[in-house]
Amino acid sequence: MAYFSSIALRFLADLAAHNDRDWFTANRKTYERELRDPFKVFVSDLIAACAEREPAFAELEPKHCTFRINRDTRFSKDKRPYKTHVSAGIAPGGKKSGDPGLYVHFDAEKLMIGGGAYWVEKDDLYVLREHIAAQPAHFHSLLEAPDFKSKYGALLGERNVRIPKEFQAAAEQCPYILNKQFYYMAELPVKQVTSEKLLDTVMAHFDAASEVRRFLRAGLQAG
């Protein structure tokens, strides 16, 4: 049975059109029944599937991974109170751990699946670059692996124009060493959200990134 129905997607579309507290309060029961509660079950099943592959995921609970639908508007000019998507960051240590785990996100128009190292502190970035510089051809080969490339295309992230000279030779072999972020993301049709194969689809993407994830994790843990 599918986790989500078309009502969940309609709710997100309507929320995008009526993003205010009065509308949300009037439709809260629909949100809880069609999105919040099914998403908790879905994330729980994703955690279990990840833990079958990597035991470090086993201690997680959905509350450690699920992002709130409420927006933090304190320092933003955009005062809309709600996100128009639901999302989870499933990683050892939870969504804020910095571990390159699994990210899942969907709104009324698309499903996003990805992972990698999005927030990398300055000292960790140096160590991760050392890790890549020690084996640039290997890292490049992981990114060119057919399953990873077919699902994600390429590694994403902002880049530095200049890097320390000790990394410049390696960057000629593997330009990704210029990155400040090392993440990957696939965009799929929204019809996947209501499919009975949603869990299988997400885990196929998780598996496709397994070697890249392990490489990034090893580099981050070296610091």
C-alpha positions in Angstrom: 0.0 0.0 0.0 1.2 3.5 -0.8 2.3 5.8 2.1 0.7 8.9 0.6 -2.5 9.7 -1.4 -3.2 12.4 -3.8 -4.8 14.3 -0.9 -1.4 14.8 0.6 -0.1 16.4 -2.6 -3.3 18.5 -2.9 -2.7 19.8 0.7 0.8 20.9 -0.2 -0.4 22.7 -3.4 -3.2 24.4 -1.4 -0.7 25.4 1.3 1.5 27.0 -1.3 -1.5 29.1 -2.3 -2.8 29.8 1.2 0.4 30.0 3.3 -1.1 31.5 6.5 -1.8 30.3 10.0 -5.6 30.7 9.7 -5.8 28.4 6.7 -3.4 25.9 8.2 -5.3 25.8 11.5 -8.5 25.1 9.6 -6.8 22.3 7.6 -4.6 20.9 10.4 -6.5 17.6 10.6 -5.9 16.9 6.9 -2.2 17.8 7.4 -1.9 15.4 10.4 -3.9 12.5 8.7 -2.5 12.8 5.2 1.1 14.0 5.7 2.4 14.2 9.2 1.5 10.8 10.4 2.2 8.9 7.1 5.5 10.7 6.8 6.5 9.5 10.3 5.8 5.9 9.2 7.6 6.4 6.0 10.7 7.8 7.7 10.6 4.9 10.2 10.7 2.4 7.4 13.5 4.3 5.7 15.5 4.2 8.9 15.0 0.4 9.2 16.0 -0.1 5.5 19.1 2.1 6.0 20.0 0.2 9.2 19.8 -3.1 7.3 22.6 -1.8 5.1 24.6 0.3 7.6 24.1 -0.6 11.3 25.0 3.0 12.4 21.5 4.0 11.4 19.8 1.6 13.9 19.6 4.0 16.9 17.6 6.6 15.0 13.9 7.5 15.4 11.8 9.6 13.1 11.9 12.6 15.5 15.7 12.7 15.1 15.4 13.0 11.3 12.2 14.9 10.4 12.3 18.6 9.7 9.4 20.7 11.1 6.9 22.2 8.6 7.1 25.5 10.4 9.5 28.0 8.9 12.0 30.0 11.1 11.1 33.5 10.0 13.0 35.4 12.7 15.8 36.6 10.4 14.0 36.3 7.1 12.2 38.9 5.0 9.9 36.1 3.9 7.4 35.8 6.7 5.4 32.9 5.3 4.9 30.6 8.3 5.1 27.2 6.7 7.3 25.2 4.3 5.4 23.9 1.3 7.3 20.5 1.4 8.0 17.8 3.9 11.5 16.5 4.4 13.9 14.4 6.4 17.6 14.0 6.9 18.4 10.4 7.9 21.9 10.1 9.1 23.8 8.6 12.1 23.5 11.2 14.8 20.4 12.7 13.3 19.5 15.4 10.7 22.0 17.9 12.1 24.9 15.6 12.5 26.7 16.5 9.3 27.1 12.8 8.4 26.5 12.2 4.6 23.4 10.1 5.0 20.0 10.3 3.1 17.9 13.3 2.4 14.3 13.0 1.2 12.0 15.9 0.3 8.8 16.3 -1.6 6.3 19.0 -2.4 3.3 19.2 -4.7 5.5 19.1 -7.9 8.5 16.9 -7.3 10.3 14.3 -5.2 14.0 15.0 -4.2 16.4 12.3 -3.0 20.0 12.9 -2.2 22.7 13.0 0.4 26.3 14.0 0.9 28.1 16.7 2.9 26.2 20.0 2.7 27.5 21.9 5.7 31.3 21.4 6.1 33.2 23.4 8.7 36.5 25.0 7.6 38.8 22.6 9.4 36.7 19.6 8.2 36.9 20.9 4.7 40.7 20.9 4.8 40.8 17.3 6.0 38.3 16.2 3.5 40.3 17.8 0.7 43.4 16.0 2.0 41.4 12.8 1.8 40.4 13.5 -1.8 43.9 14.8 -2.8 45.4 11.5 -1.6 43.3 9.5 -4.1 41.7 11.9 -6.7 41.4 9.3 -9.4 39.5 7.0 -7.1 37.1 9.7 -6.0 36.5 10.7 -9.6 35.8 7.0 -10.5 33.2 6.8 -7.7 31.4 9.8 -9.1 31.6 8.3 -12.6 30.2 4.9 -11.5 27.2 4.1 -13.8 24.6 3.7 -11.1 25.6 6.9 -9.3 25.8 8.9 -12.5 22.5 7.7 -13.9 20.6 8.6 -10.8 22.4 11.8 -9.7 24.4 13.1 -12.7 27.2 14.8 -10.8 28.3 16.0 -7.5 26.9 19.4 -6.5 28.0 22.3 -4.3 29.5 25.7 -4.2 33.2 26.0 -5.1 36.2 28.1 -4.1 37.9 30.0 -6.9 41.2 29.5 -5.2 42.4 26.7 -3.0 45.7 26.1 -1.0 48.6 25.3 -3.3 49.0 21.9 -1.8 45.7 20.9 -3.4 46.1 22.4 -6.9 47.8 19.4 -8.6 45.1 17.1 -7.3 42.4 19.5 -8.5 43.6 19.2 -12.0 42.8 15.5 -11.8 39.6 15.9 -9.8 38.1 19.4 -10.0 35.6 18.5 -7.3 38.4 19.2 -4.8 37.5 22.9 -5.3 34.1 22.2 -3.7 33.1 23.7 -0.4 30.0 21.4 -0.4 29.8 17.8 -1.6 26.3 16.7 -2.1 24.1 15.0 -4.8 20.5 15.3 -5.5 18.0 13.6 -7.8 14.7 15.2 -8.9 11.9 12.7 -9.7 8.3 13.1 -10.9 5.9 13.7 -8.1 3.9 10.7 -9.1 6.6 8.6 -7.4 5.3 10.0 -4.0 2.0 8.2 -4.3 3.5 5.0 -5.8 3.6 1.7 -3.9 7.2 1.5 -4.9 8.3 4.8 -3.1 10.4 3.1 -0.5 12.1 0.9 -3.1 12.8 4.0 -5.2 14.4 5.9 -2.4 16.5 3.0 -1.3 17.7 2.4 -4.8 19.1 5.9 -4.8 20.6 5.4 -1.3 22.3 2.3 -2.6 23.6 4.1 -5.7 25.4 6.6 -3.5 26.8 4.0 -1.0 30.5 4.2 -2.1 30.5 8.0 -2.5 28.9 8.3 1.0 31.5 6.0 2.5 34.3 8.0 0.9 33.0 11.3 2.2 32.4 9.9 5.7 35.9 8.5 5.9 37.3 11.9 5.0 35.2 13.7 7.5 35.9 11.2 10.3 39.7 11.6 9.6 39.4 15.1 11.0 
